[in-house]
Amino acid sequence: MIQDFGGATIFRNVYKQINADYIYMADTKNAPYGLKTIEEVRELTQKCMQELILKGCNIIVVACNTATSAAIEYLREKYPNTIFVGTEPAIKPALEKEKNKKIILTATTLTLKGEMLKKSLQRLNAENKVTLLPLDKLVEYSDFEDTIKYDLAYEYLKEKFSKLNLDEYSGIVLGCTHFPIFKNEIRKLLPCEIEIFDSTEGITNNLKRIINKNYPEYEYNKKSVELVLTNYTKQFKEKFLEIIK
């Protein structure tokens, strides 16, 4: 599994439901990815993949919407013997509960501009049903070295949501793995009628299907975690443990 703090929100759910030997790789040297170019993100992601494959990983979750958008197709072509699980916004389940209203899709700027998202919206015939809302600063507020900045995130979200008529919406999709860190702050600012969607449960279920299909005799009797950082800090380890508990 690859990401910085954002991926921990996905890992937390997977770790609770699937016993396995995990390697959690965080590109702490280069994160966040959200404001980098597609080429930069693809190169950085590919370097991390090489290290995980050398460590013997058979299934790799790209636990980052931005990295998935920029690099997943390239990775699958370059490493055909490795199973890559991408992270895509949970637009479809949100649309299934739209109640004749619209959906707010939050993500980083790079994800919202990506071809993968464009194709997904076209496939779902949802271009006119989804409002795109970039929330890049949430990544910064979760990646502070000392502590997660919940207070700053709350004020930032309050300002962003004030520009929308929230009565027009039935759901909000958290299209970045960092954003569920601030789910409580988001919940406080939205009407209770607006449902919050993220990718965590979908990825966990997808992993279960992949394991059952490709490793039918696999026994879920292991549960170890190796934390690999491109720039080790004690603060990261402490925050990682805080998020996944």
Secondary structure, DSSP 8 states (H G I E B T S, - for coil): -B-SSHHHHHHHHHHHH---EEEEEE-TTT---TTS-HHHHHHHHHHHHHHHHHTT-SEEEB--HHHHHHHHHHHHHH-TTSEEE-----HHHHHTT-TTSEEEEEE-HHHHHSHHHHHHHHHTT-TTTEEEEE-THHHHHH--SS---HHHHHHHHHHHHTTS-GGGEEEEEE-STTGGGGHHHHHHHS-TTSEEE-SHHHHHHHHHHHHHHH-TT------EEEEEESS--HHHHHHHHHHH-
